[in-house]
Amino acid sequence: MSGITYVRGDATVPSVKGVKVIAHVCNDIGGWGKGFVLAVSRRWPEPEAAYRAWHRDRAANDFALGAVQLVQVERHVWIANMIGQRGTRTGSKGVPVRYEAIDLALETLAGKAAELGASVHMPRIGCGLAGGKWSRVEPLVEERLVRRGIRVTVYDHGE
């Protein structure tokens, strides 16, 4: 029995009360322009601008696999840019997803969500363009967030 709530809908429009963090996976090369980030950018310009600045200034900050950047976009809504994929293309080292980076990012996210008293909302992170398998990501979400008492909703878009 999963402690994750699964719904059909848009993860950028969580319909619950209280503070919400919308979490998604970004790459480690500064690319923003395909997949779930397009839905994020349609609603708020701040997460993309913050991610691009974070990447541009990476020599002086924590931008790397496993890092998390929280960007407040509304009074009770934050976006968690989580670096969980190496590059953007499948190559000799396999698909871009890095499960250990997602695990580390979720651990950081858990602390931030707990501080904010927030629920966490996400698509099936790491499983779109990053090429990951939900059967590998779901246990990480369970372990890092659900077991700490953080409410998690996963959104499946479309019909």
N, C-alpha and C positions, 0 to 999 in steps of 0.2 A: 504494500500500500504506500503510494507516494504521498509525500507531504506537499507536493507541488500541485497547484490548481492549474488545470489546462482549460483554456478558452479559445474560441474562434474570434478573431478580431485584430485590431490594430494596437500593437504594444505602445505606440506613442499617445494613445488615448485611454489610459487606465481609468476605469470607472469605479474607483473605491475612494473612500474618504481618507483624510490624513496625508502625511508626507509620503511621497513616492519617489523611488529611484528607478529610472529606466536604464537598464544595463545592456550594453552591446559590445561586440568584439571588433577591435580595429587592428590594422596591420602595423608593422614596425618600420615602414618605409615612408610614412607621411601621405599615403594615398587615401583620398576620401572622395567617393563619387559613384560607387556602385553598391547595390544591396540595401540593407536596412538604413544605412546613413542617409540615403536619399529621403526616406520618410521623416527622419529626424530633421534634416535641413529644410524640408518643406514647412515644418512647424516652427522651428527656432534657428536663427543664424548662429547663436553663441557657441554651441558644441563644436561645430566645424571650425570656427575661427579660433577657439581655444585649442583644439587638437593641432591645427596647423602651426600655431605659435609654439605649442609644447614641442612639436617635432623640430621646428626651425631652431629653437633654443636648446636642443637636446644635450649639447655639450655642457650645459650649466644646470641641467635638471635631471629628473629620474626617468625620462622617456626611455623605455626598454621593454622587452617582453616581460609580462607579469605586472606592469605598472598600471595604476588607475588614476584617472583624472575626473574629478567630480565638478560638474558645471551646473549652477543653478539657473533654470530657465523660467520658472514661475515661482510664486511664493511657496508652494508646497511640492514643486517638481524639480528633480535633479536628473541630469544625464550622467551616467558613468561610462566614460570612454575607457575601455579595458584593452590593453595591448596583448592580444592572444593569438596572433598569427604572424609567421615569418614570411614577409613578402606577400605577393598576391597571386602567384602562379604555382601550379603543380610542376615539380621538377624532379631531379634525381633524388632529392631528400623527401619526396612524397608531397602530400597536400600541405597547404600553408598552415593549417591549424597546429597549435602547440598546446597540448592538453595540460602540460605542467605549468605553462604561463597562465592559462585560464584558471587553473587551480589556485595559483598564487594571487591572481587578481580577485578571485571570488573571496579568498581569505581576507584581503584588504577591504573589499566591498562590504563584507559582513560587519567589520568593525565600524565602518562609516555609517552603514544603514542602522546599526544599533544605536550609535550616537545620535542620529537624527530621529530615531523612533519610526523609521520608514519601512514600508513594504517594498519589495523589489519586483519589477516587471521587465520582461524580456521576450524577444523571439527565441527560437532554439539556437542560442548563441554558438558560434563556431561551426554551425552545420550548413550554412549556405555557401557563400563564395569561398569560405575557408576550407570546405571539404570535410569537415569533421562528422563524426557519428554521434547522434544523440545518446545512444547506448553507452558512450564513454563520457559524455558531458553531464548527463542527468545525475549520476552518482556524485559528481563533484559539487553540483548545485545542492543536492541533498545534504552532503557532508558539511559543506562550508556555510550554508545559509539556513536551510530548514532545521537542522539539528541545533542551531543557535536560537531557534524560536523566531526567525525572520520569515514573514509570510512572502511566498514567491508565487507569482502568476506567470505562466508561459503562454504566449499568444501564437496561434497558428493562423496565418493570414489566408484569405481566400475562402472558397466554398467548402 
